[in-house]
Amino acid sequence: MTNRVAIKKGFGFTLVEILVATAIFTVVSVGVYAGFVNILKILNIIRTKEIMTNIANEQFEIVRNLSYQNVGTVSGIPAGILPQQVDLVKDNKTFNVDFIVRNVDDPFDGTFDGTPKDSSPADMKIVEVVVSCSSCSDISPISFTTKVSPKNLETASVNGALVVKVFDASGLPVAGANVNIVNTDIIPNINLDDVTDVNGILTIVDAPPSVDGYKITVSKNGYSTERTYPINEVTNPNPTKPDVTVVVQQISQISFTIDQTSVINFFTINNQCVATPSFNFNMIGNKLIGVTPDVFKYSQSLTTNAGGQLNLSGVEWDTYNISGTDSLYDIIGTNPLLSLGVNPNVEQNIQIITSAKNGNRLLVVVRDQATGLPITDATVTLTDSGSYSSSAVTNQGFLNQTDWQGGGGQDIFIDTTQYLDNDGNIDYNSSPGNLSLNQVSGNYAISGYITSSTFDTGSASNFRQIVWGPISQPVQAGLESVRVQIATNNDSTTWNFIGPDGTASTYYNSSNQNIDVSHNGDRYIRYRLYLSTLDQLFTPSISDISIAYTSSCIPPGQVSFSALVSGAYSISISKSGYQDISRNIDISSVWSKEEFTISP
């Protein structure tokens, strides 16, 4: 029995040993397999590169057997019988072959733009064959180049030269820019695709002469596009960059500017940061492609989505102007300002602040003359020759209520005629749009209060002033017959009503008082209005109450006036430390804008 046990221990394997051996075998097998796969991959790359080289040699053999006159591309410069691009199938793979043929001006006998001037600059041709395989993984294109010279002596050229220069927005050359040259006025037609060199230049030597015949388009992946335009088109009769003319033995040079495109994220919201859905507006750039009449390079009608957003990509660097075309809402400002400067290769956000249409609307923009930046706390006053006069302060929004006859019970300020609660001593029905003390048997209540619904500014805000009207109250009611306390928070739950010193023992007792800074940074606000009288035969009354505030959704340096009638108006601008300025304007459209710059 002892010997049999010993035999089992000597020749058997435990489960742990089997698992370890299996793991080692698996690791080794996977390594061998991976190495084998990698070897096959390398062999496949070598085989594919060999095929690509053979294709290039075959194409060069075709070139060598052509007459010099035929060495060129179809619709190219120089013109010939070689295709600009052809697909070949080898070894069940599709290979793309590109032919690039250029005339070369050898400096040995002078150059077309030098001294002495070469009257026959097409001294030889360079043929480049680029072979690529888009369906092959890890295979980069290969390129081969050769020179081809004529057998005969040169004769004076009957053609010209075309030089295309491409720069970016900073004036630096753009290498590898795609240049498409089309000319259907000559035979054979030209439709050539080429690229700029490291200096951002493409030189076409020995280009056939043509008057306003060369249509040139310059582009690059991820960049803007610029092109020439035919003269006397119906939509653009006087282009700023007309199609190019090439003259015999003359150099025609043209420059283009392209750069990386950008992204603009639009957000249409109101003063309380609530999205304005499906808002329609126009965006027009400053760049012109034609004059008399002006034809803008970019002019589009745009619409935000149901969430009030629009992500616009492929935007060229420029300064763009925004104007509203919506049937329900007006633009009352933007952040940044309506003239939106966009640099190359940036992502930029812009808020378009809206408000419901209400008669003719005027938007006023106030800037600092030295910096061009929007001015804060500038008072803008608009008056007409009659009784109209209204003032607004830049960078300030207003929460206001002018009617309470809808009654109490409203927590969030949605219905503008309702409020949260009152103590039963406030009369909001007898005189619609006014608050007063309740009257019983000819006597008014001694005191009462009303608490507003919750106003949501939409973001962290700074609360500036509280204003109510009328300012004048019956003398018999007492000096402090109208008082207000304010409560703010960020949870819309905790309401502690306090006065101008930040405690519950004080009250705002006169209109246009500054609101205590302890409220700054909060989003939600309520007011509690107290009315009282010393003589029960008299009552104070309130017709409106407003709270001025600033937030991220208040357009900087801008104010708007609505419900205007057509006619002549006067605008005046004032700000402490700046010179006052005024201007007469005519309002004749449903939406208009006036810009002012003021100096210290």
Secondary structure, 3 states (H helix, E strand, C coil): CHHHHHHHHHHCCCHHHHHHHHHHHHHHHHHHHHHHHHHHHHHHHHHHHHHHHHHHHHHHHHHHCCCHHHCCECCCCCECCECCEEEEEECCEEEEEEEEEEEECCHHHCECCCCCECCCCCCEEEEEEEEECCCCCCCCCEEEEEEECCCCCCCCCCCEEEEEEEECCCCCECCCCEEEEEECCCCCCEEEEEECCCCCEEEEEEECCEEEEEEEEEECCCECCEECECCCCCCCCCECCECEEECCCCEEEEEEECCECEEEEEEEECCCCCECCCCEEEEEECCEEECCCCEECCEEEEECCCCCEEEEEEECCEEEEEEECCCCEEEEEEECCCEEEECCCCEEEEEEEEEECCCEEEEEEEEECCCCCECCCCEEEEEECCCCEEEEECCCEEEEECCCCCECCCCECCCCCECCEECCCEECCCCCCCEEECEECCEECCEEEEECCEEEEEEEEEEEEEEEECCCCCHHHCCCCEEEEEEEECCCCCCCCECCCCCCCCCECCCCEECCHHHCCEEEEEEEEEEECCCCCCCCEECEEEEEEEECCCCCCEEEEEEECCEEEEEEEECCCCCCEEEEEEECCCEEEEEEEECC
